[in-house]
């Protein structure tokens, strides 16, 4: 995120709140919340959020996968090559977010003469039954499916969950994703693959954040001792915890 690169969010928050701070990507905690509330037996799950941006939370072997630098699941910046169904010109490879996010759909609808400002406007048009908006949303699902087809071949998840504002507008995004993934991924990987909409909805993130905290507090490396607390001088702002204090520094969405 521009302007936030290498910014120490936990330490900044601890200047005002003398507590341990956990920071994670929004789609990671969405994946946790969805798994716990809707699919507790799913050990290999990918949660894809399609809203203003696009990202994925990856759970493999029952564990959330953040990657070496915390950037695992950054689908939005995957380059999408041109295909016969692509809305962009041949030879013009673009990021997935530039083609299939809520902002991209809104831009394509404005080009078609519709009065829509953002993702919320897209959702309103789809729910109102506007055929142009519905087709644009389904096409966005096909483009997301182009990337997910490769992800399915690589990671072989049992479940893909679609969330975010565009996914909640109806099943049109879901239909586009299914159309491409089931056609382009290898049969073995899709034999038992479920591609579904989020059941937890807007509360998934809050639940996922709570789960993250609970797991951190009860983890073997922290459950054997109390959370450390700094002791600021009288009248001073709370000091940040020492570098050795338990805290996760993953980064922002």
N, C-alpha and C positions, 0 to 999 in steps of 0.2 A: 504494500500500500504506500503510495507516494507520501514522503514526509515522515513515515514511521519506521523506516528501515533501521534496525539495530537500536531502536528506542527501548529502554528498559522499563517496560510497563509495570512489572511487579514492584520494582524499587520506587517508582514514582507514586504508585498507589499507597505504598507503605509509609510515605512521608505524611500522610493524613490518617491512615488507619494502621494501627500497630498489630497487624495480623498477618499470617502467611497468605500469599496471593497466588492463585492459579490462573493462568491465561491460556486460552486455546482458541483455535479456529471455530467459528460458529457452526460450520457443517460437521465438525468432529463431534461436538456435543449434541447436535441433532441426530447423528448416527447412534450415539449412545442412548439417547432418550427413546428413539424409535425401537431399538433392539430390546431394551428393558421392558417397555410398555406393550409392544405389539408382537414382537418375535423373539421371545426369550430363548428359544431353542436354535435360532439361526446363529451359526458360528462364522459364516462367511457372507458378509452383507456389505453392500455399497449403497450409501445414501447420497442421492444427487439432488442438490438444491438448484432450482431454476427460478431466478427472480431478477433483480437488477443485474446481478452477476451469476456466474455458474461455478459450482465447486462440488467436490465429492468427499464424503467421509468414508474411510475404508476400514472395515472390521474383518480381519482374517485370523482364522484359528481361535476366534473368540476374543482377540485382542485388537484394540484400536491401533491402527498403523499411522504413525506421524512422519516417518521417514527420518533421514539423518539430520536434516535441518528444520524439520517441522512443516515442510511444504508438500507432503504427500497429498494427492487428491486435487491438485490444482488443475482441474480439467479446463477451466475457462481460457487458459492461454495455450492450449493445444492448437496447433495449426491444422486447419481442415482443408484438404485438397479439393479441387473442383471435381464434381461428379455430374452426371446428366441431370440429377434432380436439384443441383445446387442453385440458389438464387443469385449467386455472384458470377462474374464473367469467367470464362476459361482462362487459366493461367494466373488467376488472382486468388492465392491462398490467404485465408484470413483466420484470425483466432475464433474459437468457438463462441466466445462471448459476443464478438462482433456480428455473429450470424444468428444466434439462437437465444440470447438473453431477453428479458422483458424489455430492456431499452432498445435492443435491436429490432424486436418485433414492432414496437411502437414507431420506430423510425420507418420501417417498411410500410406500415399502415398510413403514416403521414404522406409518404410518397405516393400512396394510392388515393390520396384525397380525403382521408378520414381525419377527424379532429381528435387526436389522442396524444397526450403529453408524455405519459410514462407507463410503467408496468401496471399501475392501478387502472389506468384507462383501458389497457388491453384486456384486463380481467373483466371490467365492466362490459365491454363490447362482446366478449365471448359469452358471458352469462346472459346477455341480451339476445343472443342468437345471431349476431352479425356474421354472415357467411365468409366475408373477407378476413375477418379477425380469426375465425375458427380455422380456416385453411392456413393462414400464416402461423398460427400456433401449432397446428399439426406438422407443418413443414419444419418448424423449429425442433419439434420432437424427432423428426427424421434426421436432422443434422446432429442433434445430441446422440442419436442412435449410431451414427457413423463412428463417433469416438468410443461409445460404450461397447460397440461390437469388438473392437480391439481389446478393450479392458476385460471383457468377458473371456476372450481367448487367453489372455495373460494370467488372470487371477482366478477364473472359474468360480465366481460367487454362486451361492444358492439363491440369493435374493437381491434384486435391485429395487430400491425404494425411491420414488420421485416425490420431492417436496418443494416448498417454496411457493410464492404467490401464483406463478404461472401454472404450476401443477394443480393447485387448488381450484383453478377456474373451471375445471371439468376434465373429462378423460381424453381430450384431443391431443395434448402433449404426450400422454401415455400411449395412445394409439400409434403415434408417429414413431416413438422409440421402439415399441414392440415390432412394428412393421420392418424396421431395418435390422435390429439385433437378431431376431429369430431367423432372418434371411441370410445374414452375412457372417454370423459367428459359427464356429464349427459345431456340428450336431451333438457331439459328446458334451460340450460345454453348456448347451442350451436344453439338454434332454430333460432336466428337472428344474430349470431356471424359472423363477417367478419374478415378473416385473410388475410391481404394484404401486399404488399411490400411498402416501403416508397416512397412517391411521392416527398417529399421535397429534398431528396438526401443529398448531402454534405452541402448544405446551411442551413439545418434544425438547426444545432447547433448554427450558427451565429444568425439566426433569433430568436431561443429560448433564447439565452443570452440577446439579445436586449429586448425581451418581459419581461424577468425577471427584468431587470433594470427599464423598464417603469412601471411595476406593483409596484416595490418597491418605486419609486419616487412618484407615484400617490396614494400610499396606505394611509389610514386615519392617521396612526401614523407618517408618514413623510411629508405628503402634507401640514400640518399646519405650518411648519417651514422650513427654508432653511437648506440644508445640512450643518452640522458643519464642520469647517475647523480649523486645528491647526495652530498656528503661531510660526514657528521655529525662533530661534535666528539668527541674521545675520551671515551668513557663516556656519551655522549648517545644518545637514541633516534634512529634514522634520520629525517632530515627529509623532508617531502614534496617532490616535484618542483615546480619553478616553474610558474606558470600557463601559460607558453608551451610546456611540455614536451608531446611527443606523447602523448595519451591520449584514449580515447573515453569520454565521459560521457553515457551513454544512460539509465541508471536500472534499477531492479529490476523483476521480474515482479510 
